[in-house]
Amino acid sequence: MINKVVHLIRGHEVGGDNNQNILMDADSLSFVENNADIFLSRYDELGYNKIREKFDWMFNRISDKKRKEIARPYYEDMIKKLESFNK
């Protein structure tokens, strides 16, 4: 069991096998749904480009088409919020 968990954790950032991809996608879905405000609260520190790169990376790494479509409205909302900071 420990080896399985270690295997999943090692691949959760970039994916790999099916189980690692599922975990990676879940991580990204959670991020786009819940973390925009955390990053936007650090706008003065991080700036537009770093935040945009993070948002794009988290969305674009979703490997499954269906899961990506679930995440899309959250991602689009994140980008709208970010763009409102960039005016």
CYANA upper distance limits for C-alpha pairs under 8 A (distance plus 0.5 A):
  1 MET  CA      5 VAL  CA      6.84
  2 ILE  CA      6 VAL  CA      6.64
  3 ASN  CA      7 HIS  CA      6.53
  4 LYS  CA      8 LEU  CA      6.77
  5 VAL  CA      9 ILE  CA      6.67
  6 VAL  CA     10 ARG  CA      6.55
  7 HIS  CA     11 GLY  CA      7.02
  7 HIS  CA     20 GLN  CA      8.31
  8 LEU  CA     12 HIS  CA      6.48
  8 LEU  CA     19 ASN  CA      7.43
  8 LEU  CA     20 GLN  CA      5.68
  8 LEU  CA     23 LEU  CA      7.72
  9 ILE  CA     13 GLU  CA      8.48
  9 ILE  CA     20 GLN  CA      8.15
 11 GLY  CA     15 GLY  CA      5.39
 11 GLY  CA     16 GLY  CA      6.51
 11 GLY  CA     20 GLN  CA      5.83
 11 GLY  CA     21 ASN  CA      8.19
 11 GLY  CA     24 MET  CA      8.00
 12 HIS  CA     20 GLN  CA      5.89
 12 HIS  CA     21 ASN  CA      7.33
 12 HIS  CA     23 LEU  CA      6.13
 12 HIS  CA     24 MET  CA      4.94
 12 HIS  CA     27 ASP  CA      8.14
 13 GLU  CA     24 MET  CA      6.27
 14 VAL  CA     21 ASN  CA      8.26
 14 VAL  CA     24 MET  CA      7.37
 14 VAL  CA     61 ARG  CA      8.01
 15 GLY  CA     20 GLN  CA      5.50
 15 GLY  CA     21 ASN  CA      4.98
 15 GLY  CA     22 ILE  CA      8.50
 15 GLY  CA     23 LEU  CA      8.37
 15 GLY  CA     24 MET  CA      6.35
 16 GLY  CA     20 GLN  CA      6.12
 16 GLY  CA     21 ASN  CA      6.53
 17 ASP  CA     21 ASN  CA      6.62
 18 ASN  CA     22 ILE  CA      6.73
 19 ASN  CA     23 LEU  CA      6.85
 20 GLN  CA     24 MET  CA      6.53
 21 ASN  CA     25 ASP  CA      6.51
 21 ASN  CA     63 SER  CA      7.20
 22 ILE  CA     26 ALA  CA      6.63
 23 LEU  CA     27 ASP  CA      6.59
 24 MET  CA     28 SER  CA      6.80
 24 MET  CA     61 ARG  CA      8.39
 24 MET  CA     62 ILE  CA      7.60
 25 ASP  CA     29 LEU  CA      6.53
 25 ASP  CA     61 ARG  CA      7.90
 25 ASP  CA     62 ILE  CA      5.40
 25 ASP  CA     63 SER  CA      7.04
 25 ASP  CA     64 ASP  CA      7.88
 25 ASP  CA     67 ARG  CA      7.63
 26 ALA  CA     30 SER  CA      6.56
 27 ASP  CA     31 PHE  CA      6.66
 28 SER  CA     32 VAL  CA      6.68
 28 SER  CA     58 MET  CA      5.75
 28 SER  CA     59 PHE  CA      6.81
 28 SER  CA     61 ARG  CA      8.01
 28 SER  CA     62 ILE  CA      7.06
 29 LEU  CA     33 GLU  CA      6.62
 29 LEU  CA     59 PHE  CA      8.20
 29 LEU  CA     62 ILE  CA      8.43
 29 LEU  CA     67 ARG  CA      8.17
 29 LEU  CA     70 ILE  CA      8.48
 29 LEU  CA     71 ALA  CA      6.19
 30 SER  CA     34 ASN  CA      6.45
 30 SER  CA     35 ASN  CA      8.32
 31 PHE  CA     35 ASN  CA      5.70
 31 PHE  CA     36 ALA  CA      8.20
 31 PHE  CA     58 MET  CA      7.70
 32 VAL  CA     36 ALA  CA      7.18
 32 VAL  CA     55 PHE  CA      7.83
 32 VAL  CA     58 MET  CA      7.74
 32 VAL  CA     59 PHE  CA      7.56
 32 VAL  CA     71 ALA  CA      7.25
 32 VAL  CA     74 TYR  CA      6.13
 32 VAL  CA     75 TYR  CA      6.07
 32 VAL  CA     78 MET  CA      7.68
 33 GLU  CA     71 ALA  CA      7.88
 33 GLU  CA     74 TYR  CA      5.94
 33 GLU  CA     75 TYR  CA      8.09
 35 ASN  CA     39 PHE  CA      7.06
 36 ALA  CA     40 LEU  CA      6.54
 36 ALA  CA     78 MET  CA      6.14
 36 ALA  CA     81 LYS  CA      8.48
 37 ASP  CA     41 SER  CA      6.42
 38 ILE  CA     42 ARG  CA      7.44
 39 PHE  CA     43 TYR  CA      7.16
 39 PHE  CA     51 ILE  CA      7.19
 40 LEU  CA     51 ILE  CA      8.10
 40 LEU  CA     82 LEU  CA      7.36
 42 ARG  CA     46 LEU  CA      6.48
 42 ARG  CA     47 GLY  CA      8.32
 43 TYR  CA     47 GLY  CA      5.48
 43 TYR  CA     48 TYR  CA      7.24
 43 TYR  CA     51 ILE  CA      8.03
 43 TYR  CA     85 PHE  CA      8.36
 46 LEU  CA     50 LYS  CA      6.39
 46 LEU  CA     51 ILE  CA      7.07
 47 GLY  CA     51 ILE  CA      6.93
 48 TYR  CA     52 ARG  CA      6.46
 48 TYR  CA     82 LEU  CA      7.86
 48 TYR  CA     86 ASN  CA      7.25
 49 ASN  CA     53 GLU  CA      6.54
 50 LYS  CA     54 LYS  CA      6.76
 51 ILE  CA     55 PHE  CA      6.68
 51 ILE  CA     82 LEU  CA      8.47
 52 ARG  CA     56 ASP  CA      6.49
 52 ARG  CA     79 ILE  CA      8.06
 52 ARG  CA     82 LEU  CA      8.06
 53 GLU  CA     57 TRP  CA      6.41
 54 LYS  CA     58 MET  CA      6.58
 55 PHE  CA     59 PHE  CA      6.80
 55 PHE  CA     75 TYR  CA      7.83
 55 PHE  CA     78 MET  CA      7.97
 55 PHE  CA     79 ILE  CA      8.18
 56 ASP  CA     60 ASN  CA      6.32
 57 TRP  CA     61 ARG  CA      6.45
 58 MET  CA     62 ILE  CA      7.69
 59 PHE  CA     68 LYS  CA      7.84
 59 PHE  CA     71 ALA  CA      7.82
 59 PHE  CA     72 ARG  CA      8.25
 59 PHE  CA     75 TYR  CA      7.20
 62 ILE  CA     67 ARG  CA      7.58
 62 ILE  CA     68 LYS  CA      6.27
 63 SER  CA     67 ARG  CA      8.30
 63 SER  CA     68 LYS  CA      7.79
 64 ASP  CA     68 LYS  CA      6.56
 65 LYS  CA     69 GLU  CA      6.79
 66 LYS  CA     70 ILE  CA      6.91
 67 ARG  CA     71 ALA  CA      6.79
 68 LYS  CA     72 ARG  CA      6.54
 69 GLU  CA     73 PRO  CA      8.24
 71 ALA  CA     75 TYR  CA      6.67
 72 ARG  CA     76 GLU  CA      6.53
 73 PRO  CA     77 ASP  CA      6.64
 74 TYR  CA     78 MET  CA      6.72
 75 TYR  CA     79 ILE  CA      6.80
 76 GLU  CA     80 LYS  CA      6.75
 77 ASP  CA     81 LYS  CA      6.73
 78 MET  CA     82 LEU  CA      6.67
 79 ILE  CA     83 GLU  CA      6.50
 80 LYS  CA     84 SER  CA      6.80
 81 LYS  CA     85 PHE  CA      7.28
 82 LEU  CA     86 ASN  CA      7.10
 83 GLU  CA     87 LYS  CA      7.37
